[in-house]
Amino acid sequence: MLVASSNFLVPNSTFIVELVAFLIVVFILGRYILPRIQAPMEQRQATIRQALADAEEAKRRAAEAEEEYKRIVGEARTQARRVVEEANKMAEQARAERRQQAEQEYERIVSTAGVEVEAQSRRAQEELRKQAADLAIAVAEKVLGEGIDRGAQASFINRTIDQVAASSGVATENA
């Protein structure tokens, strides 16, 4: 008997009691305690899985938003270029119109000034003719000592002035 009790390969009654106690503890742990521990762990895992899914969805949405942002910025830049080009065209057109109006105004002013100068020149020539005729008649009256027909003499003086002007190459108009 001594040999049988000392052999560690043969189970004795203590081993069987320990085995039964171990199985009871495992059963109690598996039946009552482990479900209470696993429920929060499964809940935490579900929360983590949901957070990961939400993060992936947020990442996808952020990428979509970035693409939309890039598209909108590109469109805005294109539209801004078109607006600037249109504004430049309108400014150039307005400059051309103002330049044309200024040239037309310049031509009108020059034309008006030319007409005024010509009219003043004719008036000055007429005035000079009158003064020359009056002076010639006054001199003739003093030299002759008698009255002279002013109309006939003025006509004669005007013809003479025209002939002198024509022979010297100066064109004058007869009033």
PyMOL commands that set and color helices and strands:
alter all, ss='L'
color gray80, all
select helices_A, chain A and resi 2-6+13-144+150-168
alter helices_A, ss='H'
color red, helices_A
deselect
rebuild
show_as cartoon
